[in-house]
Amino acid sequence: MSRKIAGFLIALGVFMVFEWINLGFNLADGHATGFYVVHGILIAVNIILAAVLVIIGVRGLRRARV
């Protein structure tokens, strides 16, 4: 993996975490419980995916340095 691709994966993962946490704080009151359950699941899954992207990117950077 090239350093550019690894850097892109890290940046994308950080951006995803920022965006989904921001969305979580911006959810307005007054929705049904199901709305919050679904969005909570979406946020959790996307943060896990972002963590996986960052891990892959960091491993790619380490291998590119060798």
C-alpha positions as CSV (number, residue, x, y, z in Angstrom):
1,M,0.0,0.0,0.0
2,S,1.4,3.4,-0.8
3,R,1.8,6.2,1.7
4,K,-0.8,8.3,0.0
5,I,-3.5,5.6,0.2
6,A,-2.6,4.9,3.9
7,G,-2.8,8.6,4.7
8,F,-6.1,8.9,2.9
9,L,-7.5,6.0,4.9
10,I,-6.4,7.6,8.2
11,A,-7.9,10.9,7.2
12,L,-11.1,9.3,6.1
13,G,-11.4,7.4,9.4
14,V,-10.8,10.5,11.4
15,F,-13.4,12.5,9.3
16,M,-16.0,9.7,9.8
17,V,-15.6,9.7,13.6
18,F,-15.9,13.5,13.7
19,E,-19.0,13.5,11.4
20,W,-20.9,10.8,13.2
21,I,-20.2,12.0,16.7
22,N,-21.2,15.5,15.5
23,L,-24.5,14.0,14.1
24,G,-25.1,12.2,17.4
25,F,-24.9,15.5,19.3
26,N,-27.1,17.3,16.8
27,L,-30.0,14.9,16.9
28,A,-33.0,17.0,18.0
29,D,-35.4,16.0,20.7
30,G,-38.9,15.0,19.9
31,H,-38.4,11.9,17.8
32,A,-39.7,8.4,18.5
33,T,-37.5,6.0,20.4
34,G,-36.9,3.9,17.2
35,F,-35.4,6.9,15.5
36,Y,-32.7,7.2,18.2
37,V,-32.1,3.4,18.3
38,V,-31.6,3.3,14.5
39,H,-29.3,6.3,14.5
40,G,-27.4,5.0,17.5
41,I,-26.7,1.8,15.7
42,L,-25.7,3.7,12.5
43,I,-23.3,5.8,14.6
44,A,-21.8,2.8,16.4
45,V,-21.3,0.8,13.1
46,N,-19.7,3.8,11.3
47,I,-17.3,4.5,14.2
48,I,-16.2,0.9,14.2
49,L,-15.7,1.1,10.4
50,A,-13.7,4.3,10.9
51,A,-11.5,2.6,13.5
52,V,-10.9,-0.3,11.1
53,L,-9.9,2.2,8.3
54,V,-7.5,4.0,10.7
55,I,-5.9,0.7,11.7
56,I,-5.4,-0.4,8.1
57,G,-4.0,3.0,7.3
58,V,-1.5,2.9,10.2
59,R,-0.4,-0.6,9.3
60,G,0.1,0.6,5.7
61,L,2.2,3.5,6.8
62,R,4.4,1.3,9.0
63,R,4.9,-1.1,6.1
64,A,5.7,1.7,3.7
65,R,8.5,2.9,5.9
66,V,10.3,-0.4,5.9
